[in-house]
Amino acid sequence: MSQADIEQVRLPRRRDAQERRDKLIAAAQREFAVRGVDASLEKIARDAGVAIGTLYRHFPTRLDLLLAAFEPRLQEFLDGAKKALERDDPWEGFVCYLENLFGMQAGDRGFNDFLSRRFPGHANTERIHDQMCRQIQDVLTRAQNAGVARPDITQGDIVNLIWSNGRIIDATRAAAPNAWRRYLYLMLDAYRAERAHPIPEPPMTDEQLYDAMVQLNERE
């Protein structure tokens, strides 16, 4: 068999493999959005019309599938964060960042789970979470340096707000799907520098925050 004949055989196989991969990603995006990151991989495979073994050949671990499924959402989120940092007004940038973040939480339960947890031992998820944490710190520090956000807010306070918002979204998804915006703006008022009062409890350390995100993942 000539090299040309071999390539004619390979090309349909490659197309078939790409089609199966694309179907798996589309099924995963739908299922993760509704069920969260712990959605059944068996159901995802069935919805894509393939065997579970085919899923694992394309995506050896759940996190590999998560990253492939969330890639467009993650890029949308990171692009929105970049625009928030480019706002001339630091407070508007801070508000824009959080509204973009929470709006994306509200639209996708799996993405909400991904934002809320840490997955130690997986380099790509750690890199993405580290990048998100840097963005949180940058947008917060910019507002604090301008004197518009209270100086004692920490990155951990923002992550706690992400957790709280996730529960609000779950509780109100059917009855009042935009309720999260009310509570975001109530918290934003509490974050303004002119509203600051002493807080009796110190902020979480970076180590405590990381451990809490890992433990949340292990409990779910």
C-alpha positions in Angstrom: 0.0 0.0 0.0 1.4 3.4 -1.0 1.8 6.3 1.4 -1.1 8.1 -0.5 -3.3 5.0 0.1 -2.4 5.0 3.8 -3.3 8.7 4.1 -6.6 8.1 2.5 -7.4 5.6 5.2 -6.1 7.8 8.0 -8.0 10.9 7.1 -11.5 9.5 7.6 -10.4 8.0 10.9 -9.1 11.3 12.0 -12.3 13.0 11.0 -14.3 10.4 12.9 -12.2 10.8 16.0 -12.5 14.6 15.9 -16.3 14.3 15.5 -16.5 12.0 18.5 -14.3 14.4 20.5 -16.5 17.4 19.5 -19.7 15.5 20.5 -18.2 14.6 23.8 -17.3 18.2 24.6 -20.7 19.4 23.5 -22.4 16.8 25.7 -20.1 17.6 28.6 -20.8 21.3 28.3 -24.6 20.7 28.6 -24.3 18.2 31.4 -21.8 20.1 33.5 -23.8 23.3 33.1 -26.9 21.6 34.6 -25.3 19.1 37.0 -22.0 20.6 38.0 -18.5 19.3 37.7 -19.5 15.9 39.3 -21.9 15.1 36.5 -22.0 11.5 35.4 -19.4 10.7 32.8 -21.4 7.7 31.7 -24.4 9.9 30.8 -22.1 12.3 28.9 -20.8 9.4 26.9 -24.3 8.2 26.2 -25.5 11.6 25.2 -22.6 11.9 22.8 -23.4 8.4 21.3 -20.2 6.8 22.3 -18.9 4.2 24.7 -17.4 5.2 28.1 -14.1 3.8 26.9 -14.1 6.2 24.0 -14.6 9.1 26.4 -11.6 7.9 28.4 -9.5 7.5 25.3 -10.1 11.2 24.5 -10.1 12.5 28.0 -8.2 10.2 30.5 -9.4 12.1 33.6 -12.5 14.1 34.5 -10.4 17.2 34.8 -9.2 16.8 31.2 -12.8 16.8 30.0 -13.7 19.7 32.3 -10.9 21.9 30.9 -11.9 21.0 27.3 -15.6 21.7 28.1 -14.9 25.0 30.0 -12.3 26.4 27.6 -14.7 28.9 25.9 -16.2 29.9 29.2 -12.7 30.4 30.8 -11.6 32.5 27.9 -14.7 34.6 28.1 -14.2 35.1 31.8 -10.5 36.0 31.4 -11.3 38.5 28.6 -14.0 40.1 30.8 -11.5 40.4 33.7 -9.0 42.1 31.4 -11.6 44.6 30.3 -12.4 45.3 33.9 -8.8 46.1 34.7 -8.7 48.5 31.7 -11.6 50.6 33.1 -10.4 54.2 33.8 -12.4 54.3 37.1 -11.0 51.7 39.6 -14.3 51.3 41.4 -16.2 50.7 38.1 -13.5 48.2 37.2 -14.0 46.3 40.5 -17.8 46.3 40.0 -17.4 45.2 36.4 -15.1 42.4 37.4 -17.5 41.0 40.0 -20.6 41.4 37.9 -19.0 39.5 35.1 -17.8 36.8 37.4 -21.1 36.3 39.1 -23.0 36.5 35.9 -21.0 33.6 34.6 -21.5 31.7 37.8 -25.3 32.1 37.4 -25.3 30.8 33.8 -23.4 27.5 34.4 -23.4 25.3 37.5 -20.2 23.5 36.4 -18.3 26.8 35.9 -19.6 27.9 39.4 -18.1 24.6 40.8 -14.8 25.2 39.0 -14.4 28.7 40.3 -15.2 27.6 43.9 -12.8 24.7 44.2 -9.1 23.8 43.8 -7.9 20.6 42.1 -4.4 20.0 43.5 -2.0 17.9 41.4 -3.4 19.1 38.1 -1.0 21.6 36.7 -3.4 23.2 34.2 -6.2 23.8 36.7 -3.7 25.2 39.2 -2.4 27.6 36.5 -5.8 28.8 35.6 -6.8 29.3 39.3 -3.6 31.1 40.0 -4.3 33.4 37.1 -7.8 34.2 38.3 -6.4 34.9 41.8 -3.9 37.3 40.4 -6.7 39.1 38.5 -8.8 39.3 41.7 -5.9 40.8 43.5 -5.1 43.2 40.8 -8.6 44.6 40.4 -9.0 44.8 44.2 -5.6 46.4 44.8 -6.3 49.0 42.2 -9.6 50.0 43.9 -7.9 50.1 47.3 -5.0 52.2 46.1 -7.5 54.7 44.7 -9.1 54.9 48.1 -12.5 53.7 47.0 -12.5 50.1 48.3 -11.9 49.5 52.0 -8.3 48.6 52.7 -8.9 45.5 54.8 -10.6 43.4 52.0 -8.5 40.5 50.9 -8.6 38.0 48.1 -10.0 35.5 50.6 -13.0 37.8 51.1 -13.8 37.8 47.4 -13.5 34.0 47.3 -15.9 33.8 50.2 -18.3 36.0 48.2 -18.0 33.6 45.3 -19.0 30.7 47.6 -21.9 32.7 49.0 -23.1 33.7 45.6 -23.0 30.1 44.4 -25.4 29.1 47.1 -27.7 32.1 46.4 -27.7 31.1 42.7 -28.6 27.5 43.5 -31.4 28.5 45.9 -33.0 31.1 43.5 -32.2 29.6 40.1 -35.9 28.7 39.3 -37.8 31.3 41.3 -35.7 34.4 40.9 -32.8 33.8 38.5 -31.4 37.4 38.8 -31.6 37.6 42.6 -27.9 37.3 42.9 -27.4 40.8 41.5 -29.3 42.3 44.5 -27.0 40.6 47.0 -23.9 41.5 45.0 -24.8 45.2 45.1 -25.5 44.9 48.9 -22.0 43.5 49.4 -20.5 46.1 47.1 -21.9 48.8 49.4 -20.2 47.0 52.3 -16.9 47.0 50.4 -16.8 50.8 49.9 -14.1 52.6 51.8 -16.5 55.1 53.3 -18.6 52.3 54.8 -15.7 50.7 56.6 -16.0 49.7 60.3 -13.6 47.5 62.3 -14.1 43.7 61.7 -13.7 41.5 64.8 -12.4 38.5 62.8 -9.1 38.5 60.8 -9.1 37.5 57.1 -8.2 33.9 56.1 -4.6 33.3 55.2 -3.6 32.2 51.7 -3.0 28.7 53.1 -6.4 28.5 54.8 -8.1 29.7 51.7 -6.4 27.1 49.5 -7.1 24.3 52.0 -10.8 25.3 52.1 -11.1 25.2 48.3 -9.5 21.8 48.2 -11.7 20.5 51.1 -14.8 21.9 49.3 -13.9 19.8 46.3 -13.3 16.7 48.4 -16.7 17.0 50.2 -18.7 17.4 47.1 
